[in-house]
């Protein structure tokens, strides 16, 4: 709980052509040798990430990408991976070599920024190698650009200040539960402990909801489902009960109807993306046909067991609910398909390991291609016939 997870950090990606100085710029900004710097084109192959505190803004992740004009043997793959980073980019920095202005590559990348609704800034590097006339001409053409020399660390502090200013524009503090329960309110967090529960710890969504309660002065009581009944007696008036999705059925029976009840994954559906879109998506379960193709998307990699929620429980429950034989494909981490037309529905995890930009991009892409999308918690609540109850807290 002492380190901000990468999924909760602003992701700042650095784009540009090979040898424009992206890696040296990142090293200058963070004050460390994070990325390998070389005069050899194509030195940066896979995206390099560096979490850091950008004071006074807060926790961020810098991503150094491969050159967009990489013509090496593996260049096409590298560029493809770099452009895939756009899906998780909250803010972009385009680095241009002041000696090699590539208008075509620059305009194409700006088009991509607009496509993914990514705010950005242009940085023109190697100003120390430009004549006064060249510098003046570039400043006239790129009026809002920041001119730097990453090699000599010229204007790096100015760049960081401008980056912080732009990141702060329209920045709103996001909360998981703080706007649903008043300060001094009472919440019971139901955390079942089974073979899927990590030994000696609780999973990230549960930790983050607990931390959000602490941040907003909400009194929280963490119990297993087996202690929920006595916890309800101990707490008296309870403002909200939050349960693990897999315990929905049992918890729903124990919690009186006058106490709001929802799930960790449903809270995350709102926190990480578009809850309404996921609710609309789950209602399409009723339209699934025999042999419908379902994509199960998980944001993290882990060992699987006979109790795995995504690979075992949800497929089994969904086939029992629909009475149909369904086909399932499983994808993990950032390996989300570019083409979705082959699927009849997407069921996503709570996305605790992904930043909000990734999840929102996946939702938007699914909607654009006409493929309904929902998440684990929403579909489990739906199949347990308690979705309406689990949404009541958001409608107050």
RODO-2510 file (C-alpha; in nm, 4 decimals, decimal comma):
residues 396
     n   res          X          Y          Z
     1     x     0,0000     0,0000     0,0000
     2     x     0,3076     0,2256     0,0090
     3     x     0,3625     0,2415    -0,3678
     4     x     0,1081     0,3740    -0,6173
     5     x     0,0249     0,0901    -0,8614
     6     x     0,1117     0,1656    -1,2235
     7     x    -0,2575     0,1270    -1,3133
     8     x    -0,3334     0,4345    -1,1001
     9     x    -0,0574     0,6508    -1,2496
    10     x    -0,0853     0,8868    -1,5455
    11     x     0,0852     0,7219    -1,8428
    12     x     0,3071     0,9603    -2,0409
    13     x     0,4363     0,8143    -2,3675
    14     x     0,7292     0,9578    -2,5634
    15     x     0,7026     0,9266    -2,9421
    16     x     0,9219     1,0307    -3,2328
    17     x     1,1514     0,9038    -3,5054
    18     x     1,4640     0,6992    -3,4481
    19     x     1,7563     0,9033    -3,3135
    20     x     1,5377     1,2034    -3,2331
    21     x     1,6590     1,1773    -2,8748
    22     x     1,3550     1,0197    -2,7065
    23     x     1,5590     0,7984    -2,4757
    24     x     1,8094     1,0680    -2,3813
    25     x     1,5202     1,3062    -2,3148
    26     x     1,3582     1,0536    -2,0795
    27     x     1,6895     0,9996    -1,9018
    28     x     1,7335     1,3763    -1,8611
    29     x     1,3793     1,4186    -1,7262
    30     x     1,3975     1,1410    -1,4670
    31     x     1,7637     1,1997    -1,3808
    32     x     1,8519     0,8326    -1,4369
    33     x     1,9846     0,6110    -1,7140
    34     x     1,6486     0,4441    -1,7758
    35     x     1,6726     0,3926    -2,1516
    36     x     1,9732     0,2792    -2,3514
    37     x     2,1109     0,5680    -2,5574
    38     x     2,3099     0,5107    -2,8766
    39     x     2,3780     0,6739    -3,2108
    40     x     2,2731     0,3436    -3,3712
    41     x     1,9192     0,3714    -3,5074
    42     x     1,6633     0,1326    -3,3594
    43     x     1,8352     0,1022    -3,0197
    44     x     1,5005     0,1150    -2,8401
    45     x     1,3134    -0,2002    -2,9409
    46     x     1,0274    -0,2619    -2,6960
    47     x     0,8579     0,0171    -2,4997
    48     x     1,0484     0,0982    -2,1785
    49     x     0,8468     0,2051    -1,8723
    50     x     0,9669     0,4106    -1,5758
    51     x     0,7383     0,4857    -1,2796
    52     x     0,8309     0,8025    -1,0911
    53     x     0,6968     1,0885    -0,8813
    54     x     0,6583     1,4002    -1,0939
    55     x     0,6597     1,6562    -0,8143
    56     x     0,4289     1,8327    -0,7424
    57     x     0,1863     1,6585    -0,9819
    58     x     0,2167     1,3064    -0,8411
    59     x     0,2732     0,9503    -0,9549
    60     x     0,3257     0,8927    -1,3292
    61     x     0,4674     0,6323    -1,5664
    62     x     0,6930     0,7403    -1,8531
    63     x     0,6979     0,5120    -2,1591
    64     x     0,9845     0,5347    -2,4074
    65     x     0,8784     0,3920    -2,7446
    66     x     1,0692     0,2698    -3,0492
    67     x     1,1283     0,5039    -3,3434
    68     x     0,8264     0,5473    -3,5688
    69     x     1,0388     0,5431    -3,8845
    70     x     1,2305     0,2278    -3,7922
    71     x     1,3220     0,0573    -4,1203
    72     x     1,5263    -0,2245    -3,9652
    73     x     1,4341    -0,5894    -4,0122
    74     x     1,2122    -0,5873    -3,7050
    75     x     1,1061    -0,2264    -3,7525
    76     x     0,7464    -0,2995    -3,8503
    77     x     0,6899    -0,5046    -3,5341
    78     x     0,8532    -0,2366    -3,3183
    79     x     0,6433     0,0428    -3,4663
    80     x     0,3285    -0,1650    -3,4211
    81     x     0,4108    -0,2161    -3,0527
    82     x     0,4818     0,1539    -3,0132
    83     x     0,1469     0,2494    -3,1624
    84     x    -0,0289    -0,0049    -2,9383
    85     x     0,0974     0,1981    -2,6424
    86     x    -0,1433     0,4735    -2,7567
    87     x    -0,4258     0,2697    -2,6054
    88     x    -0,2876     0,3283    -2,2550
    89     x    -0,1453     0,6774    -2,3042
    90     x    -0,2943     0,9608    -2,0973
    91     x    -0,0523     1,2232    -2,2306
    92     x     0,1959     1,2113    -2,5191
    93     x     0,5235     1,3882    -2,5900
    94     x     0,6334     1,3994    -2,9537
    95     x     1,0098     1,4474    -2,9852
    96     x     1,1437     1,5924    -3,3083
    97     x     1,5085     1,6185    -3,4094
    98     x     1,5584     1,9845    -3,4933
    99     x     1,7936     1,8834    -3,7743
   100     x     1,5582     1,6291    -3,9340
   101     x     1,2024     1,7578    -3,9446
   102     x     0,9844     1,4722    -4,0707
   103     x     0,6486     1,6370    -4,1396
   104     x     0,4795     1,3188    -4,2670
   105     x     0,5638     1,1126    -3,9580
   106     x     0,4778     1,4053    -3,7310
   107     x     0,1342     1,4664    -3,8859
   108     x     0,0520     1,0942    -3,8879
   109     x     0,1322     1,0679    -3,5186
   110     x    -0,0699     1,3785    -3,4330
   111     x    -0,3606     1,2144    -3,6173
   112     x    -0,3223     0,9105    -3,3910
   113     x    -0,3192     1,1339    -3,0830
   114     x    -0,6470     1,2894    -3,1958
   115     x    -0,7957     0,9471    -3,2751
   116     x    -0,7341     0,8276    -2,9188
   117     x    -0,8181     1,1675    -2,7679
   118     x    -0,4683     1,2056    -2,6208
   119     x    -0,3506     1,5523    -2,5142
   120     x     0,0060     1,6082    -2,6267
   121     x     0,2980     1,8457    -2,6563
   122     x     0,5770     1,8801    -2,9120
   123     x     0,9394     1,8885    -2,8022
   124     x     1,2094     1,9856    -3,0510
   125     x     1,5386     1,8354    -2,9432
   126     x     1,9068     1,9070    -3,0185
   127     x     1,8666     2,2840    -3,0052
   128     x     2,2364     2,3054    -2,9217
   129     x     2,3184     2,1889    -3,2771
   130     x     2,0998     2,4485    -3,4522
   131     x     2,2074     2,7869    -3,5831
   132     x     2,0210     3,0981    -3,4655
   133     x     1,8453     3,1183    -3,8033
   134     x     1,7369     2,7508    -3,7958
   135     x     1,6134     2,7880    -3,4421
   136     x     1,4126     3,0962    -3,5290
   137     x     1,2541     2,9277    -3,8310
   138     x     1,1452     2,6256    -3,6268
   139     x     1,0025     2,8447    -3,3493
   140     x     0,7976     3,0347    -3,6067
   141     x     0,6617     2,7075    -3,7462
   142     x     0,6029     2,5264    -3,4148
   143     x     0,4782     2,8069    -3,1928
   144     x     0,3732     2,5866    -2,8993
   145     x     0,6743     2,3552    -2,9021
   146     x     0,9328     2,3339    -2,6241
   147     x     1,2939     2,3526    -2,7452
   148     x     1,5487     2,1484    -2,5515
   149     x     1,8845     1,9802    -2,5654
   150     x     1,8649     1,6500    -2,3819
   151     x     2,2407     1,6039    -2,4261
   152     x     2,3273     1,9301    -2,2512
   153     x     2,0080     1,9283    -2,0412
   154     x     1,9007     2,2688    -2,1687
   155     x     1,5399     2,3694    -2,0848
   156     x     1,4663     2,0321    -1,9193
   157     x     1,3238     2,2005    -1,6089
   158     x     1,1114     2,4260    -1,8301
   159     x     0,9844     2,1147    -2,0097
   160     x     0,8935     1,9449    -1,6815
   161     x     0,7125     2,2549    -1,5573
   162     x     0,5107     2,2780    -1,8787
   163     x     0,4333     1,9060    -1,8646
   164     x     0,3036     1,9399    -1,5085
   165     x     0,0941     2,2419    -1,6083
   166     x    -0,0675     2,0551    -1,8967
   167     x    -0,1265     1,7404    -1,6937
   168     x    -0,3017     1,9498    -1,4301
   169     x    -0,5484     2,1074    -1,6738
   170     x    -0,8917     1,9715    -1,5968
   171     x    -0,7462     1,7201    -1,3528
   172     x    -1,0181     1,5961    -1,1190
   173     x    -0,9482     1,3774    -0,8188
   174     x    -1,1059     1,0403    -0,8872
   175     x    -1,2544     0,8239    -0,6167
   176     x    -1,3816     0,4675    -0,6047
   177     x    -1,6238     0,5036    -0,3175
   178     x    -1,5705     0,8474    -0,1623
   179     x    -1,8576     1,0089    -0,3548
   180     x    -2,1007     0,7293    -0,2679
   181     x    -2,0688     0,7231     0,1107
   182     x    -2,0476     1,0321     0,3336
   183     x    -1,7524     1,1031     0,5607
   184     x    -1,7963     0,9132     0,8870
   185     x    -2,0224     0,6667     0,7042
   186     x    -1,9932     0,2913     0,7562
   187     x    -1,8990     0,0323     0,4953
   188     x    -1,8613    -0,3447     0,5245
   189     x    -1,6141    -0,4997     0,2795
   190     x    -1,6796    -0,8705     0,2264
   191     x    -1,3603    -1,0535     0,1272
   192     x    -1,4074    -1,4310     0,0916
   193     x    -1,0951    -1,6391     0,1438
   194     x    -1,0755    -1,9395    -0,0888
   195     x    -0,8101    -2,1197    -0,2917
   196     x    -0,7974    -1,8267    -0,5384
   197     x    -0,7188    -1,5716    -0,2646
   198     x    -0,3438    -1,4855    -0,2659
   199     x    -0,1708    -1,6272     0,0414
   200     x    -0,1086    -1,3636     0,3069
   201     x    -0,2714    -1,0740     0,1225
   202     x    -0,5907    -0,9444    -0,0350
   203     x    -0,6265    -0,8555    -0,4006
   204     x    -0,5670    -0,5062    -0,5388
   205     x    -0,9305    -0,3889    -0,5838
   206     x    -1,0050    -0,4729    -0,2214
   207     x    -0,6926    -0,2919    -0,1005
   208     x    -0,7716     0,0156    -0,3078
   209     x    -1,1342     0,0361    -0,1954
   210     x    -1,0131     0,0122     0,1649
   211     x    -0,7576     0,2882     0,1032
   212     x    -1,0256     0,5043    -0,0604
   213     x    -1,2396     0,4620     0,2510
   214     x    -0,9472     0,5782     0,4656
   215     x    -0,8817     0,8759     0,2372
   216     x    -1,2422     0,9927     0,2714
   217     x    -1,2940     0,9291     0,6405
   218     x    -1,5256     0,6313     0,5874
   219     x    -1,5323     0,3683     0,8610
   220     x    -1,4749     0,0259     0,7124
   221     x    -1,5191    -0,3238     0,8496
   222     x    -1,3412    -0,6019     0,6548
   223     x    -1,4848    -0,9507     0,7007
   224     x    -1,5207    -1,2848     0,5285
   225     x    -1,8655    -1,3832     0,4077
   226     x    -1,8851    -1,6288     0,6982
   227     x    -1,8652    -1,3364     0,9458
   228     x    -2,0953    -1,0996     0,7559
   229     x    -2,4099    -1,1680     0,9613
   230     x    -2,2396    -1,0838     1,2898
   231     x    -2,0668    -0,7831     1,1307
   232     x    -2,4040    -0,6393     1,0330
   233     x    -2,5133    -0,6689     1,3953
   234     x    -2,1906    -0,5080     1,5233
   235     x    -2,2058    -0,2100     1,2860
   236     x    -2,5656    -0,1030     1,3430
   237     x    -2,6484     0,1435     1,0636
   238     x    -2,4510     0,0513     0,7503
   239     x    -2,4274     0,2804     0,4463
   240     x    -2,2974     0,0213     0,2001
   241     x    -2,1859    -0,3406     0,1742
   242     x    -1,9277    -0,4230    -0,0935
   243     x    -1,8673    -0,7868    -0,1762
   244     x    -1,6433    -0,9958    -0,3945
   245     x    -1,8391    -1,0858    -0,7073
   246     x    -1,8131    -1,4593    -0,6456
   247     x    -2,0048    -1,4248    -0,3170
   248     x    -2,2927    -1,2212    -0,4640
   249     x    -2,5578    -1,4887    -0,4157
   250     x    -2,4780    -1,5680    -0,0520
   251     x    -2,4203    -1,2044     0,0473
   252     x    -2,7380    -1,0879    -0,1238
   253     x    -2,9383    -1,3230     0,0967
   254     x    -2,7736    -1,1971     0,4160
   255     x    -2,7871    -0,8197     0,3591
   256     x    -3,1274    -0,6587     0,4350
   257     x    -3,2928    -0,4896     0,1370
   258     x    -3,2701    -0,1448     0,2983
   259     x    -2,8869    -0,1600     0,2983
   260     x    -2,7206    -0,0795    -0,0375
   261     x    -2,5110    -0,3638    -0,1782
   262     x    -2,2647    -0,3709    -0,4675
   263     x    -1,9437    -0,5464    -0,5741
   264     x    -1,5760    -0,4536    -0,5984
   265     x    -1,5793    -0,5261    -0,9705
   266     x    -1,8864    -0,3073    -1,0244
   267     x    -1,7143    -0,0217    -0,8402
   268     x    -1,4200    -0,0737    -1,0738
   269     x    -1,6478    -0,0756    -1,3780
   270     x    -1,7340     0,2847    -1,2925
   271     x    -1,3853     0,3826    -1,1702
   272     x    -1,1970     0,2438    -1,4699
   273     x    -1,4379     0,2937    -1,7566
   274     x    -1,8043     0,3297    -1,8465
   275     x    -2,0376     0,1468    -1,6084
   276     x    -2,3465     0,2155    -1,8186
   277     x    -2,1860     0,0657    -2,1296
   278     x    -2,0974    -0,2505    -1,9349
   279     x    -2,4509    -0,2729    -1,7959
   280     x    -2,5983    -0,2289    -2,1449
   281     x    -2,3587    -0,4958    -2,2702
   282     x    -2,4561    -0,7582    -2,0144
   283     x    -2,8221    -0,7411    -2,1129
   284     x    -2,7202    -0,8836    -2,4507
   285     x    -2,6626    -1,2169    -2,2758
   286     x    -3,0262    -1,2890    -2,3528
   287     x    -2,9516    -1,2690    -2,7269
   288     x    -2,6596    -1,5144    -2,7316
   289     x    -2,7101    -1,7970    -2,9785
   290     x    -2,5817    -2,1531    -2,9795
   291     x    -2,2012    -2,1597    -3,0310
   292     x    -2,1722    -1,7841    -2,9745
   293     x    -1,8084    -1,6783    -2,9447
   294     x    -1,7162    -1,5089    -2,6145
   295     x    -1,3881    -1,3277    -2,5476
   296     x    -1,2744    -1,3395    -2,1831
   297     x    -1,0193    -1,0597    -2,1288
   298     x    -0,7973    -1,0592    -1,8199
   299     x    -0,5645    -0,7740    -1,7322
   300     x    -0,3132    -0,9785    -1,5318
   301     x    -0,1386    -1,3127    -1,5602
   302     x    -0,1713    -1,5695    -1,2831
   303     x    -0,1805    -1,9416    -1,2242
   304     x    -0,5147    -2,0994    -1,3029
   305     x    -0,7032    -2,3489    -1,0911
   306     x    -1,0355    -2,5313    -1,0888
   307     x    -1,1842    -2,2226    -0,9171
   308     x    -1,0542    -1,9606    -1,1615
   309     x    -1,3254    -1,7001    -1,2060
   310     x    -1,2525    -1,6023    -1,5660
   311     x    -1,1524    -1,9342    -1,7185
   312     x    -1,3763    -2,1719    -1,5221
   313     x    -1,6553    -2,0186    -1,3176
   314     x    -1,7962    -1,7567    -1,5555
   315     x    -1,7951    -1,9860    -1,8645
   316     x    -1,9666    -2,2611    -1,6650
   317     x    -2,2252    -2,0240    -1,5135
   318     x    -2,2918    -1,8511    -1,8457
   319     x    -2,3581    -2,1778    -2,0290
   320     x    -2,5869    -2,2925    -1,7483
   321     x    -2,7695    -1,9565    -1,7506
   322     x    -2,8237    -1,9479    -2,1278
   323     x    -2,8708    -2,3231    -2,1711
   324     x    -2,6429    -2,3015    -2,4755
   325     x    -2,3035    -2,4362    -2,5730
   326     x    -2,0690    -2,1392    -2,6098
   327     x    -1,7155    -2,0938    -2,7431
   328     x    -1,4598    -1,9097    -2,5295
   329     x    -1,1313    -1,7398    -2,6165
   330     x    -0,9016    -1,6074    -2,3425
   331     x    -0,6678    -1,3073    -2,3701
   332     x    -0,4359    -1,1747    -2,0996
   333     x    -0,2629    -0,8457    -2,0223
   334     x    -0,2238    -0,5991    -2,3082
   335     x    -0,2941    -0,8693    -2,5715
   336     x    -0,6362    -0,7368    -2,6658
   337     x    -0,7433    -0,8270    -3,0229
   338     x    -0,7372    -0,5493    -3,2804
   339     x    -1,0239    -0,7149    -3,4699
   340     x    -1,3359    -0,7840    -3,2602
   341     x    -1,5917    -0,8813    -3,5244
   342     x    -1,5295    -1,2518    -3,4595
   343     x    -1,6813    -1,2212    -3,1112
   344     x    -2,0441    -1,2032    -3,0006
   345     x    -1,9602    -1,0674    -2,6554
   346     x    -1,6598    -0,9526    -2,4505
   347     x    -1,6398    -1,0196    -2,0775
   348     x    -1,3577    -0,8190    -1,9173
   349     x    -1,2046    -0,8494    -1,5726
   350     x    -1,2225    -0,5581    -1,3301
   351     x    -0,9058    -0,4135    -1,4961
   352     x    -0,7301    -0,3351    -1,1683
   353     x    -0,3931    -0,3839    -1,3450
   354     x    -0,4800    -0,1516    -1,6348
   355     x    -0,5075     0,2248    -1,6322
   356     x    -0,8411     0,3882    -1,7106
   357     x    -0,7278     0,4872    -2,0608
   358     x    -0,6819     0,1234    -2,1648
   359     x    -1,0197     0,0153    -2,0349
   360     x    -1,2031     0,3097    -2,1887
   361     x    -1,0306     0,2499    -2,5238
   362     x    -1,1384    -0,1150    -2,5169
   363     x    -1,4964    -0,0181    -2,4361
   364     x    -1,5017     0,2455    -2,7112
   365     x    -1,3544     0,0034    -2,9664
   366     x    -1,6082    -0,2645    -2,8744
   367     x    -1,8983    -0,0225    -2,9097
   368     x    -1,7664     0,1079    -3,2429
   369     x    -1,7554    -0,2486    -3,3765
   370     x    -2,0980    -0,3334    -3,2363
   371     x    -1,9741    -0,5996    -2,9935
   372     x    -2,1356    -0,5856    -2,6460
   373     x    -1,8866    -0,5661    -2,3601
   374     x    -1,9316    -0,6202    -1,9865
   375     x    -1,7134    -0,7177    -1,6911
   376     x    -1,6872    -1,0001    -1,4378
   377     x    -1,8760    -0,8292    -1,1560
   378     x    -2,1566    -0,6997    -1,3743
   379     x    -2,2248    -1,0360    -1,5394
   380     x    -2,2078    -1,2257    -1,2097
   381     x    -2,4562    -0,9816    -1,0555
   382     x    -2,6772    -1,0204    -1,3634
   383     x    -2,6735    -1,4001    -1,3567
   384     x    -2,7474    -1,3924    -0,9819
   385     x    -3,0438    -1,1652    -1,0602
   386     x    -2,9190    -0,8876    -0,8347
   387     x    -2,7792    -0,6410    -1,0884
   388     x    -3,0526    -0,3843    -1,0271
   389     x    -2,9848    -0,3924    -0,6545
   390     x    -2,6094    -0,3596    -0,7054
   391     x    -2,6651    -0,0428    -0,9134
   392     x    -2,8961     0,1349    -0,6682
   393     x    -2,6084     0,3045    -0,4827
   394     x    -2,5041     0,4830    -0,8066
   395     x    -2,8538     0,6119    -0,8739
   396     x    -2,9008     0,7925    -0,5424
***
